[in-house]
Amino acid sequence: MRAYDTLIGLLRTLSGVVVFGVFTLIVVDVFVRLAGLQPWLYSSVLVEYGLLWFTMLAAPWLVRRRGHVFIDVLTQFLPRRVRRLVARLAYLICVVSSLVFAYYSLQLLIDTITSGEIDTRAVDMPAWALLLPIPFCFLLVAVEFGRYLVGLDSMYRDHVEARDTF
């Protein structure tokens, strides 16, 4: 479990590095343009790749920290037992949908690797480079929602315990 937690932390850190790199590329690109120079061809492509990469790399950590979009306006008024059932159903839907995304993105990744497809925009890059983190990170997102499903953690924990003590 410690190795898994370390992996989630490393992905979070790598995501932060990618965000910083994207920020740096944008700032440098703007200054180069303001100086009247020709901007780098590859900066916009790398920013586009970076946007997807940092989103995917941070996703498992965000699920663990309950940092993703979470709407509990309806469930907060349900009785505790019903709320737990609804939560389990939501976790199950999240696990299944994450596994579906992981499966299909893995198939797409394999197809782009075997076909040798090239992403041709400002610069030529192998298409698999864009898709590389998607199946792996969706699998980890499924694991994180699975932790909620089996009861290792709850997205509702803080809200439920605080409200049910009165």
C-alpha positions as CSV (number, residue, x, y, z in Angstrom):
1,M,0.0,0.0,0.0
2,R,2.9,2.3,0.7
3,A,4.3,1.8,-2.8
4,Y,0.9,2.6,-4.3
5,D,0.6,5.8,-2.2
6,T,4.0,6.8,-3.3
7,L,3.0,6.2,-6.9
8,I,0.0,8.5,-6.5
9,G,2.2,11.1,-4.9
10,L,4.8,10.9,-7.7
11,L,2.1,11.3,-10.4
12,R,0.8,14.3,-8.5
13,T,4.3,15.8,-8.4
14,L,4.9,15.0,-12.1
15,S,1.6,16.7,-12.9
16,G,2.8,19.8,-11.0
17,V,6.0,19.7,-13.1
18,V,4.0,19.5,-16.3
19,V,1.8,22.5,-15.2
20,F,5.0,24.5,-14.5
21,G,6.4,23.5,-17.9
22,V,3.2,24.5,-19.6
23,F,3.1,27.8,-17.7
24,T,6.8,28.5,-18.6
25,L,6.2,27.7,-22.3
26,I,3.2,30.1,-22.5
27,V,5.1,32.9,-20.8
28,V,8.2,32.4,-23.0
29,D,6.0,32.2,-26.1
30,V,4.3,35.5,-25.2
31,F,7.6,37.3,-24.5
32,V,9.1,36.0,-27.7
33,R,6.1,37.3,-29.7
34,L,6.2,40.7,-27.8
35,A,9.9,41.0,-28.7
36,G,8.9,40.6,-32.4
37,L,10.7,37.3,-32.8
38,Q,9.3,34.1,-34.3
39,P,7.9,31.8,-31.6
40,W,8.9,28.2,-31.4
41,L,6.9,25.9,-33.5
42,Y,6.6,23.2,-30.9
43,S,5.4,25.3,-28.0
44,S,1.7,25.2,-28.7
45,V,1.8,21.5,-29.4
46,L,3.6,20.8,-26.1
47,V,1.1,23.0,-24.3
48,E,-1.7,21.0,-25.7
49,Y,0.0,17.7,-24.8
50,G,0.7,19.1,-21.3
51,L,-2.9,20.0,-20.7
52,L,-4.0,16.4,-21.2
53,W,-1.0,15.0,-19.4
54,F,-1.3,17.1,-16.2
55,T,-5.0,16.4,-16.1
56,M,-4.6,12.7,-16.4
57,L,-1.6,12.5,-14.0
58,A,-3.4,14.4,-11.3
59,A,-6.7,12.6,-11.6
60,P,-6.1,9.6,-9.2
61,W,-4.8,12.0,-6.5
62,L,-7.7,14.3,-7.0
63,V,-10.1,11.4,-6.5
64,R,-8.3,10.4,-3.3
65,R,-8.4,13.9,-1.9
66,R,-12.0,14.4,-3.0
67,G,-10.7,17.4,-5.1
68,H,-12.8,16.6,-8.2
69,V,-16.3,17.9,-8.8
70,F,-18.6,16.4,-6.2
71,I,-22.3,17.3,-5.8
72,D,-24.1,16.1,-2.8
73,V,-27.0,18.5,-2.7
74,L,-29.5,15.6,-3.0
75,T,-27.8,13.0,-0.9
76,Q,-27.4,15.3,2.1
77,F,-31.1,15.1,2.8
78,L,-31.4,11.3,2.5
79,P,-31.5,9.1,5.5
80,R,-28.1,7.6,6.4
81,R,-28.8,4.1,5.1
82,V,-30.2,5.4,1.8
83,R,-27.3,7.8,1.5
84,R,-24.8,4.9,1.8
85,L,-26.6,2.9,-0.8
86,V,-26.6,5.9,-3.2
87,A,-22.9,6.5,-2.5
88,R,-22.1,2.8,-3.3
89,L,-24.1,3.0,-6.5
90,A,-22.2,6.2,-7.5
91,Y,-18.8,4.6,-6.7
92,L,-19.8,1.5,-8.7
93,I,-20.7,3.7,-11.7
94,C,-17.4,5.6,-11.4
95,V,-15.4,2.4,-11.2
96,V,-17.1,0.8,-14.2
97,S,-16.9,4.0,-16.3
98,S,-13.2,4.5,-15.4
99,L,-12.4,0.9,-16.4
100,V,-14.3,1.4,-19.7
101,F,-12.3,4.5,-20.4
102,A,-9.1,2.7,-19.4
103,Y,-9.9,-0.3,-21.7
104,Y,-10.8,1.8,-24.8
105,S,-7.9,4.2,-24.3
106,L,-5.5,1.3,-24.0
107,Q,-6.9,-0.2,-27.3
108,L,-6.4,3.2,-28.9
109,L,-2.9,3.5,-27.5
110,I,-2.0,0.0,-28.8
111,D,-3.5,0.9,-32.2
112,T,-1.4,4.1,-32.5
113,I,1.8,2.3,-31.4
114,T,1.3,-0.6,-33.9
115,S,0.3,1.7,-36.8
116,G,3.1,4.1,-36.2
117,E,0.6,7.0,-36.5
118,I,2.2,10.4,-36.3
119,D,0.5,13.5,-34.9
120,T,1.3,16.2,-37.5
121,R,0.7,19.7,-36.4
122,A,3.5,22.2,-36.0
123,V,5.9,19.4,-35.4
124,D,5.7,15.7,-36.0
125,M,5.2,13.6,-32.8
126,P,4.2,10.0,-32.4
127,A,0.4,9.9,-31.6
128,W,1.0,7.4,-28.8
129,A,2.8,10.1,-26.8
130,L,-0.4,12.0,-26.3
131,L,-2.3,8.9,-25.3
132,L,0.3,7.3,-23.0
133,P,-1.0,8.4,-19.6
134,I,-4.7,7.9,-20.3
135,P,-5.2,4.1,-19.8
136,F,-2.9,3.9,-16.8
137,C,-4.4,6.9,-15.0
138,F,-8.0,5.8,-15.6
139,L,-7.1,2.5,-14.1
140,L,-5.7,4.3,-11.1
141,V,-8.9,6.4,-10.9
142,A,-10.9,3.1,-10.9
143,V,-8.8,1.8,-8.1
144,E,-9.4,5.0,-6.1
145,F,-13.1,4.8,-6.6
146,G,-12.9,1.1,-5.7
147,R,-11.4,2.1,-2.4
148,Y,-14.6,4.1,-1.7
149,L,-16.7,1.2,-3.0
150,V,-15.2,-1.4,-0.6
151,G,-15.4,1.0,2.3
152,L,-11.8,1.9,2.8
153,D,-12.8,5.5,2.5
154,S,-15.9,7.6,1.9
155,M,-16.4,10.7,-0.1
156,Y,-19.2,11.6,2.3
157,R,-17.2,10.9,5.5
158,D,-16.6,14.5,6.6
159,H,-20.1,15.6,5.7
160,V,-21.9,12.6,7.2
161,E,-20.1,12.4,10.5
162,A,-20.4,16.1,11.2
163,R,-24.1,16.2,10.4
164,D,-25.1,12.8,12.1
165,T,-23.6,13.8,15.5
166,F,-26.3,16.3,16.2
